[in-house]
Amino acid sequence: MEPDFRRAMGWLHTWSGVVLGCILFAIFWMGTLSVFDIEIDQWMKPATRLPPAAQALPLESFRPLLNEAIAARAPFWNVELPNDRQSVASVHYRSKSGAVSHDIDPVSGHVLPDTGTLGASGFIFPFHYTLHIKLMNLGEWLVGLASMAMLVLCVSGVIIHRKIFAEFFTFRPRKQSRRLLLDLHNLSGVLGLPFHIILTFSGLTILGAAFFPTGIKTLYPSPRGYFYEANSLSFLNTKPGQPGAPVVSLDETFKQANALWGGDRPETVLVFNPGKTTGRIAFFRSTEQQVVMNRDVVAFSSTTGELLSHPPAPRPIIRAQRFLSGLHFIHFHHWALRWLYFVLGLGSCGMIATGYLFWQESRRARQAGTFGFRLVEGLSAGSITGIIIATLAFFISNRLLPPGVHILGTERAALEVWCFYLVWLATFVHGWLWPRRIWVNQSIAISVLAVLAAVLNWITTGDHPLHTLSLRYLWPVGGMDLVLLTGSALALLTAIRLARKKQNATTAPRQPAGKTA
């Protein structure tokens, strides 16, 4: 019975990975980059590369932008204040023509030039959990399905590997390709097993409301009511109100919130229904010093400054959910843990990639040329090296496209996204049409494009690594360039090794007929 059960788990492990591995790699790749989304934003938005201010700006310095939102009849207006990861403030509101965002100089309070990009926080991070498929929330459902498959892969992987502890210390780089791939797959899987399980489970927890709406509909009259209570935003459940009402001083209301918090500062200031009689001013307490994403919000009437709500400590079940959310989002500012997440995320990508490649190597002799094998071969190329190439094309287009450019009515930010998708599609086509040297060629492409992105950053902004690494506030930009150059070197070494193996396999003498090894 035990061998049959293990064989069944092996079948489940293999086909769960083959069918959903392409989605899983995209999720983990974009999630890994999202660990440093704010730092990548600074690389993609040169205007925001400013030293931090010695003294915080008064909140009233944002009043002109608040008045803009009131004139545009925006339903909300908010400002994200500077912290140790970003020195600039960011203002957001929505007008009839769409979302409006401004980056603010932390010293002068002036609006910085708009570089016209979604950046990592606007494109890479949402891709991680929605795949940018909005139709009927299909993207979130695909992410949920792939996440469930990831948990199945973790459990079945533990079952089929009886010597899991020994495999943690087993790595034979000079063995044949299939054995090397299996060792890498086992090593990355065992080393990152707690990370895979915790991050996958916490991600499912965060999206739980989308996957299990029945319970919410039973307890709440609308999904909005659940959202308000779960995030301590009940003060938003109010009538539209009449326009023409004044908005009290932001600084004066903040003094009251500051007193309630014992001197802590906010990370976000929200004005809901600005300029209306039912307007609200809310201050969100900073959570950068803790794992739990507490929604400690103090809300006031925007017309009178009267304190409306200061929610009590959350119930244990809500606190547990916010702890899992904090583990997943890494809002806490701990650089060693952030780098650990990044490295483990890359390890997860490596585990998925080596699993795909091992499946191909173990079946190449028997199935090469068949429709199913060619399909998986192209899918694996596009979903592994292909999405990396597309991401680098996204970065390169950010450095090459001039500000304010429009092509066929398409704005600059959309052009960057189109560049990503067109290049990504091309890598799939490349994998299906020319499979013989796909891994060598796409590894070379990664190496060249990564260097090109770093060089273009130097040429277009003047910020070369020696300069950026000498100034503390430019470390994110220098770190981005170093990661690009390191990735380029690793991709080049991979391409050289793969080319040598392919050449050795081609020139190896064939065994005389009639003899066996």
C-alpha positions as CSV (number, residue, x, y, z in Angstrom):
1,M,0.0,0.0,0.0
2,E,2.8,2.5,0.9
3,P,4.6,2.2,-2.5
4,D,1.3,2.7,-4.3
5,F,0.4,5.7,-2.2
6,R,3.9,7.2,-2.8
7,R,3.5,6.5,-6.5
8,A,0.2,8.3,-6.5
9,M,1.7,11.3,-4.7
10,G,4.5,11.3,-7.3
11,W,1.9,11.4,-10.1
12,L,0.1,14.3,-8.4
13,H,3.3,16.2,-7.7
14,T,4.5,15.8,-11.3
15,W,1.3,16.9,-13.1
16,S,0.4,19.7,-10.6
17,G,3.7,21.2,-11.4
18,V,3.6,20.7,-15.1
19,V,0.0,22.1,-15.5
20,L,0.3,25.1,-13.2
21,G,4.1,25.7,-13.1
22,C,4.0,28.5,-15.6
23,I,1.5,30.4,-13.5
24,L,3.4,29.6,-10.3
25,F,6.7,30.9,-11.7
26,A,5.1,34.2,-12.7
27,I,3.5,34.6,-9.3
28,F,6.7,33.9,-7.4
29,W,8.9,35.9,-9.8
30,M,6.7,39.0,-9.5
31,G,6.3,38.5,-5.8
32,T,10.1,38.3,-5.4
33,L,10.5,41.6,-7.2
34,S,7.7,43.1,-5.1
35,V,9.9,42.7,-2.0
36,F,11.7,45.7,-3.3
37,D,8.9,47.4,-5.2
38,I,9.5,50.8,-3.7
39,E,13.2,50.6,-4.4
40,I,12.5,49.6,-8.0
41,D,10.1,52.6,-8.2
42,Q,13.0,54.9,-7.3
43,W,15.1,53.3,-10.1
44,M,12.2,53.8,-12.6
45,K,11.4,57.3,-11.4
46,P,14.6,59.3,-11.5
47,A,12.8,62.5,-10.3
48,T,12.2,60.8,-6.9
49,R,15.9,60.2,-6.2
50,L,16.1,62.9,-3.6
51,P,17.7,63.0,-0.1
52,P,15.3,62.8,2.8
53,A,14.2,66.0,4.5
54,A,15.7,66.9,7.9
55,Q,12.2,68.0,9.0
56,A,8.8,66.7,8.0
57,L,6.6,69.0,5.9
58,P,3.5,70.4,7.6
59,L,0.4,68.5,6.4
60,E,-1.1,71.8,5.4
61,S,1.6,72.2,2.7
62,F,-0.5,69.6,0.8
63,R,-3.6,71.8,0.9
64,P,-3.3,73.0,-2.8
65,L,-3.5,69.4,-3.9
66,L,-6.4,68.7,-1.6
67,N,-8.2,71.7,-3.2
68,E,-7.5,70.2,-6.6
69,A,-9.2,67.0,-5.5
70,I,-12.2,69.0,-4.1
71,A,-12.5,70.9,-7.4
72,A,-12.4,67.6,-9.3
73,R,-15.2,66.2,-7.0
74,A,-12.9,63.3,-6.0
75,P,-14.4,60.7,-3.7
76,F,-11.2,60.6,-1.7
77,W,-7.8,62.2,-1.4
78,N,-4.8,60.7,0.4
79,V,-1.1,61.4,1.0
80,E,1.5,58.7,1.8
81,L,4.2,60.3,3.9
82,P,8.0,59.7,3.5
83,N,9.7,56.9,5.4
84,D,13.0,55.2,5.5
85,R,12.3,53.4,2.2
86,Q,11.2,56.5,0.2
87,S,12.1,60.1,0.8
88,V,9.2,61.6,-1.2
89,A,5.6,61.9,-0.4
90,S,2.9,60.7,-2.7
91,V,-0.6,62.2,-3.2
92,H,-3.4,60.3,-4.9
93,Y,-7.0,61.0,-5.8
94,R,-9.5,60.1,-8.5
95,S,-11.1,62.5,-10.9
96,K,-13.7,61.9,-13.7
97,S,-10.8,61.3,-16.1
98,G,-9.1,58.7,-14.0
99,A,-6.6,58.2,-11.2
100,V,-4.3,61.2,-10.4
101,S,-0.9,60.7,-8.6
102,H,1.8,63.2,-7.7
103,D,5.2,62.7,-6.1
104,I,6.1,65.6,-3.7
105,D,9.6,67.0,-3.0
106,P,10.1,66.3,0.7
107,V,11.9,69.7,1.3
108,S,10.1,72.2,-0.9
109,G,6.7,70.5,-1.1
110,H,6.6,71.1,-4.9
111,V,5.1,68.5,-7.3
112,L,7.9,66.5,-9.0
113,P,7.8,65.9,-12.8
114,D,5.7,62.9,-13.8
115,T,7.9,60.3,-15.5
116,G,4.8,58.5,-16.8
117,T,5.3,55.0,-15.5
118,L,3.4,52.5,-13.3
119,G,6.7,51.4,-11.8
120,A,7.0,48.2,-9.7
121,S,4.2,49.2,-7.3
122,G,1.8,49.9,-10.1
123,F,2.5,47.0,-12.4
124,I,4.7,44.3,-10.9
125,F,3.1,44.1,-7.5
126,P,-0.5,43.9,-8.8
127,F,0.6,41.3,-11.3
128,H,1.7,39.1,-8.4
129,Y,-1.8,38.5,-7.2
130,T,-4.1,39.4,-10.1
131,L,-2.0,38.6,-13.2
132,H,-3.6,41.8,-14.5
133,I,-6.7,39.8,-15.6
134,K,-9.7,41.7,-14.3
135,L,-12.5,39.9,-16.1
136,M,-14.7,38.4,-13.4
137,N,-11.7,38.4,-11.1
138,L,-10.3,35.6,-13.2
139,G,-6.7,36.6,-12.3
140,E,-7.3,36.2,-8.6
141,W,-9.0,32.9,-9.1
142,L,-6.0,31.6,-11.2
143,V,-3.6,32.8,-8.5
144,G,-5.8,31.0,-5.9
145,L,-5.8,27.8,-7.9
146,A,-2.0,27.9,-8.4
147,S,-1.5,28.6,-4.7
148,M,-3.6,25.6,-3.8
149,A,-1.5,23.6,-6.2
150,M,1.7,24.9,-4.5
151,L,0.5,23.6,-1.2
152,V,-0.2,20.2,-2.8
153,L,3.3,20.3,-4.3
154,C,4.8,21.0,-0.9
155,V,2.9,18.1,0.8
156,S,3.3,15.6,-2.0
157,G,7.0,16.5,-2.3
158,V,7.6,15.7,1.3
159,I,5.8,12.3,0.9
160,I,7.7,11.2,-2.2
161,H,11.1,12.1,-0.9
162,R,11.8,9.6,1.9
163,K,15.4,10.8,2.4
164,I,14.4,14.5,2.6
165,F,17.1,15.3,5.2
166,A,19.9,13.6,3.2
167,E,18.7,15.5,0.1
168,F,19.3,18.8,1.9
169,F,23.0,18.0,1.8
170,T,23.1,16.4,-1.7
171,F,24.4,18.3,-4.6
172,R,26.4,16.8,-7.5
173,P,27.2,19.5,-10.0
174,R,29.4,17.3,-12.2
175,K,26.7,14.6,-12.7
176,Q,24.6,14.4,-15.8
177,S,22.0,17.1,-16.5
178,R,19.0,15.1,-15.2
179,R,20.7,14.3,-11.8
180,L,22.0,17.9,-11.4
181,L,18.5,19.3,-12.0
182,L,16.9,16.9,-9.5
183,D,19.5,17.8,-6.9
184,L,18.9,21.5,-7.4
185,H,15.1,20.9,-7.3
186,N,15.3,19.0,-4.1
187,L,17.8,21.3,-2.4
188,S,15.8,24.5,-3.2
189,G,12.6,22.7,-2.2
190,V,13.8,21.5,1.1
191,L,15.7,24.7,2.0
192,G,12.7,26.9,1.3
193,L,9.9,24.6,2.4
194,P,8.8,26.7,5.4
195,F,8.9,29.8,3.2
196,H,6.9,28.1,0.5
197,I,4.2,27.0,2.9
198,I,3.9,30.1,5.0
199,L,3.9,32.6,2.0
200,T,1.4,30.5,0.0
201,F,-0.9,29.9,2.9
202,S,-0.8,33.6,4.0
203,G,-1.5,34.7,0.4
204,L,-4.6,32.4,0.3
205,T,-5.7,33.9,3.6
206,I,-5.4,37.5,2.2
207,L,-7.5,36.6,-0.8
208,G,-9.9,34.5,1.2
209,A,-12.8,36.9,0.9
210,A,-12.7,36.5,-2.9
211,F,-12.7,32.8,-2.8
212,F,-15.3,32.3,-0.1
213,P,-17.9,35.1,-0.5
214,T,-20.8,33.1,0.9
215,G,-19.8,33.5,4.5
216,I,-19.4,37.2,4.0
217,K,-22.8,37.5,2.3
218,T,-24.3,35.7,5.3
219,L,-23.0,38.1,7.9
220,Y,-22.8,41.4,6.0
221,P,-25.4,43.1,3.8
222,S,-22.7,43.9,1.3
223,P,-19.0,43.1,0.7
224,R,-18.3,46.8,1.3
225,G,-19.6,46.4,4.9
226,Y,-17.2,43.5,5.5
227,F,-14.3,45.5,4.0
228,Y,-15.0,48.4,6.2
229,E,-15.1,46.4,9.4
230,A,-12.1,44.1,8.6
231,N,-9.9,47.1,7.9
232,S,-11.2,49.4,10.7
233,L,-12.8,51.7,8.1
234,S,-16.4,51.8,9.5
235,F,-16.2,55.6,9.5
236,L,-16.4,55.5,5.7
237,N,-19.9,54.1,5.8
238,T,-21.6,57.4,5.5
239,K,-23.9,59.3,3.1
240,P,-22.5,61.3,0.1
241,G,-23.3,64.7,1.7
242,Q,-23.6,68.2,0.2
243,P,-20.6,70.0,-1.4
244,G,-19.2,73.3,-0.3
245,A,-18.2,72.4,3.2
246,P,-14.7,73.5,4.4
247,V,-12.0,71.1,5.5
248,V,-10.4,71.8,8.8
249,S,-6.7,72.1,9.4
250,L,-4.9,68.8,8.8
251,D,-2.2,69.7,11.2
252,E,-4.6,70.5,14.0
253,T,-6.5,67.2,13.7
254,F,-3.2,65.3,13.5
255,K,-2.2,66.7,16.9
256,Q,-5.2,64.9,18.4
257,A,-4.3,61.6,16.7
258,N,-0.7,62.0,17.7
259,A,-1.7,62.4,21.4
260,L,-3.9,59.2,21.2
261,W,-0.9,57.3,19.7
262,G,1.6,58.5,22.3
263,G,3.7,60.4,19.8
264,D,3.8,57.9,16.9
265,R,3.5,59.3,13.4
266,P,1.1,58.3,10.6
267,E,2.1,56.6,7.4
268,T,-1.0,57.7,5.4
269,V,-3.5,60.6,5.7
270,L,-6.9,60.1,4.0
271,V,-9.6,62.6,3.4
272,F,-12.9,60.9,2.4
273,N,-15.6,62.9,0.7
274,P,-13.4,66.0,0.6
275,G,-15.3,69.3,0.6
276,K,-18.6,67.7,1.6
277,T,-20.6,67.8,4.8
278,T,-20.0,64.2,5.5
279,G,-16.3,64.4,4.9
280,R,-13.8,62.5,7.1
281,I,-10.1,62.9,7.9
282,A,-8.4,59.7,8.9
283,F,-4.8,59.0,10.1
284,F,-3.3,55.6,9.6
285,R,-0.7,54.7,12.2
286,S,2.7,53.5,10.9
287,T,3.3,49.8,11.3
288,E,6.9,49.7,10.1
289,Q,8.2,48.5,13.5
290,Q,6.1,45.4,13.8
291,V,5.0,42.4,11.8
292,V,1.3,42.7,12.5
293,M,-0.4,45.0,10.0
294,N,-2.6,46.7,12.6
295,R,-5.2,49.0,11.2
296,D,-4.9,51.6,13.9
297,V,-7.0,54.4,12.4
298,V,-8.1,57.6,14.0
299,A,-11.0,59.4,12.2
300,F,-12.3,62.9,12.5
301,S,-15.1,65.0,10.9
302,S,-13.5,67.0,8.1
303,T,-15.9,69.9,8.7
304,T,-15.7,70.2,12.5
305,G,-12.5,68.3,13.5
306,E,-14.6,66.2,16.0
307,L,-13.2,62.8,16.9
308,L,-15.5,60.2,15.3
309,S,-13.7,56.8,15.9
310,H,-10.6,55.2,17.3
311,P,-11.2,51.4,17.0
312,P,-10.3,49.2,20.0
313,A,-7.7,46.5,19.8
314,P,-8.8,43.8,17.3
315,R,-10.1,40.4,18.2
316,P,-7.6,37.5,18.3
317,I,-8.8,36.1,15.0
318,I,-8.5,39.5,13.2
319,R,-5.0,39.9,14.8
320,A,-4.0,36.5,13.5
321,Q,-5.1,37.4,10.0
322,R,-3.2,40.7,10.2
323,F,-0.1,38.8,11.4
324,L,-0.3,36.6,8.3
325,S,-0.8,39.6,6.1
326,G,2.2,41.3,7.7
327,L,4.3,38.2,7.1
328,H,3.3,38.2,3.4
329,F,3.5,41.9,2.6
330,I,6.7,42.6,4.7
331,H,5.6,46.2,5.6
332,F,7.9,46.1,8.5
333,H,11.3,47.7,7.8
334,H,13.9,45.0,8.5
335,W,16.5,45.0,5.7
336,A,18.0,41.6,6.6
337,L,14.6,39.9,6.5
338,R,13.7,41.7,3.3
339,W,16.9,40.4,1.6
340,L,16.1,36.9,3.1
341,Y,12.6,37.0,1.5
342,F,14.2,38.1,-1.8
343,V,16.8,35.2,-1.8
344,L,14.2,32.6,-0.8
345,G,11.8,34.0,-3.5
346,L,14.5,33.4,-6.1
347,G,15.0,30.0,-4.6
348,S,11.3,29.3,-5.2
349,C,11.6,30.4,-8.8
350,G,14.6,28.1,-9.1
351,M,12.7,25.2,-7.6
352,I,9.9,25.6,-10.1
353,A,12.3,26.0,-13.1
354,T,14.4,22.9,-12.2
355,G,11.2,20.9,-11.8
356,Y,10.1,21.9,-15.3
357,L,13.5,21.1,-16.8
358,F,13.8,17.8,-15.0
359,W,10.4,16.7,-16.4
360,Q,11.7,17.5,-19.9
361,E,15.1,15.8,-19.5
362,S,13.5,12.6,-18.1
363,R,11.2,12.4,-21.2
364,R,13.2,13.9,-24.0
365,A,14.5,10.6,-25.3
366,R,11.0,9.1,-25.5
367,Q,8.7,12.0,-26.3
368,A,10.8,14.7,-28.0
369,G,8.9,16.0,-31.0
370,T,5.5,15.0,-29.8
371,F,2.8,17.7,-29.5
372,G,2.6,17.5,-25.7
373,F,6.3,17.7,-25.2
374,R,6.7,20.6,-27.5
375,L,3.8,22.4,-25.8
376,V,5.5,22.0,-22.4
377,E,8.9,23.0,-23.8
378,G,7.5,26.3,-25.2
379,L,5.5,27.0,-22.1
380,S,8.5,26.4,-19.8
381,A,10.8,28.6,-21.9
382,G,8.3,31.5,-22.0
383,S,7.3,31.2,-18.3
384,I,10.9,30.9,-16.9
385,T,13.5,32.7,-19.0
386,G,10.7,34.5,-21.0
387,I,9.2,36.4,-18.1
388,I,12.6,37.5,-17.0
389,I,13.4,38.8,-20.5
390,A,10.0,40.6,-20.5
391,T,10.7,42.2,-17.2
392,L,14.1,43.4,-18.4
393,A,12.4,44.8,-21.5
394,F,10.0,46.6,-19.2
395,F,12.9,48.3,-17.4
396,I,14.7,49.1,-20.6
397,S,11.6,50.7,-22.1
398,N,11.4,52.8,-19.0
399,R,14.8,54.2,-19.7
400,L,14.4,54.6,-23.4
401,L,10.9,56.1,-23.8
402,P,10.9,59.9,-23.5
403,P,8.6,61.6,-21.0
404,G,5.2,62.5,-22.3
405,V,5.5,60.3,-25.4
406,H,2.3,59.1,-27.1
407,I,2.1,56.4,-29.8
408,L,-1.2,55.8,-31.5
409,G,-3.0,57.4,-28.6
410,T,-1.2,55.2,-26.1
411,E,0.5,56.9,-23.1
412,R,4.0,56.2,-21.9
413,A,3.0,54.0,-19.0
414,A,0.8,51.8,-21.2
415,L,3.7,51.6,-23.8
416,E,6.0,50.1,-21.1
417,V,3.3,47.5,-20.3
418,W,2.8,46.7,-24.0
419,C,6.5,46.2,-24.3
420,F,6.5,43.7,-21.5
421,Y,3.6,41.7,-23.0
422,L,4.9,41.7,-26.6
423,V,8.4,40.6,-25.6
424,W,6.9,37.9,-23.3
425,L,4.7,36.6,-26.1
426,A,7.8,36.5,-28.4
427,T,9.7,34.3,-26.0
428,F,6.9,31.7,-26.0
429,V,6.9,31.8,-29.9
430,H,10.7,31.4,-29.8
431,G,10.4,28.4,-27.5
432,W,7.9,26.7,-29.8
433,L,9.7,27.4,-33.1
434,W,13.3,27.0,-32.2
435,P,13.6,24.7,-29.2
436,R,17.1,23.3,-29.8
437,R,19.0,26.3,-28.4
438,I,16.2,28.0,-26.6
439,W,17.8,27.9,-23.1
440,V,21.2,29.1,-24.4
441,N,19.8,31.9,-26.5
442,Q,17.4,33.2,-23.9
443,S,20.1,33.0,-21.2
444,I,22.3,35.2,-23.5
445,A,19.4,37.5,-24.0
446,I,18.9,37.9,-20.2
447,S,22.6,38.6,-19.8
448,V,22.7,41.3,-22.5
449,L,19.4,43.0,-21.5
450,A,20.4,43.2,-17.8
451,V,23.7,44.9,-18.6
452,L,21.8,47.2,-21.1
453,A,19.3,48.2,-18.4
454,A,22.1,49.2,-16.0
455,V,24.0,51.1,-18.6
456,L,21.0,52.9,-19.8
457,N,20.3,54.0,-16.3
458,W,23.8,55.5,-16.2
459,I,23.5,57.2,-19.6
460,T,20.0,58.7,-19.0
461,T,20.5,59.8,-15.4
462,G,24.2,60.0,-14.8
463,D,23.8,57.7,-11.7
464,H,26.4,55.0,-12.1
465,P,27.0,52.5,-9.3
466,L,30.1,54.2,-7.9
467,H,28.0,57.4,-7.4
468,T,24.8,55.7,-6.1
469,L,26.6,53.5,-3.7
470,S,28.5,56.4,-2.2
471,L,25.2,58.2,-1.1
472,R,22.9,56.5,1.4
473,Y,19.7,57.8,-0.1
474,L,20.7,56.4,-3.5
475,W,21.5,52.9,-2.3
476,P,18.3,51.5,-3.7
477,V,19.3,52.7,-7.2
478,G,22.8,51.3,-6.8
479,G,21.4,48.0,-5.4
480,M,19.1,47.7,-8.4
481,D,22.1,48.1,-10.8
482,L,24.2,45.6,-8.9
483,V,21.4,43.0,-9.0
484,L,21.1,43.6,-12.7
485,L,24.8,43.1,-13.2
486,T,25.0,40.1,-11.0
487,G,22.0,38.5,-12.8
488,S,23.7,39.2,-16.1
489,A,26.9,37.4,-15.0
490,L,24.9,34.4,-13.7
491,A,22.9,34.2,-17.0
492,L,26.1,34.4,-19.0
493,L,27.8,31.6,-17.0
494,T,24.6,29.5,-17.4
495,A,24.6,30.1,-21.2
496,I,28.3,29.1,-21.5
497,R,27.8,25.9,-19.5
498,L,24.7,24.9,-21.4
499,A,26.5,25.6,-24.7
500,R,29.4,23.4,-23.7
501,K,27.2,20.6,-22.6
502,K,25.3,20.7,-25.9
503,Q,28.5,20.7,-27.8
504,N,29.9,17.8,-25.9
505,A,26.7,15.8,-26.4
506,T,27.0,16.5,-30.2
507,T,30.6,15.6,-30.6
508,A,30.6,12.6,-28.2
509,P,31.5,9.4,-30.1
510,R,28.6,7.1,-30.7
511,Q,28.7,3.6,-29.3
512,P,29.4,0.9,-31.9
513,A,26.3,-1.1,-32.9
514,G,25.9,-4.4,-31.1
515,K,27.7,-3.3,-27.9
516,T,26.1,-2.4,-24.7
517,A,27.4,-0.2,-21.9
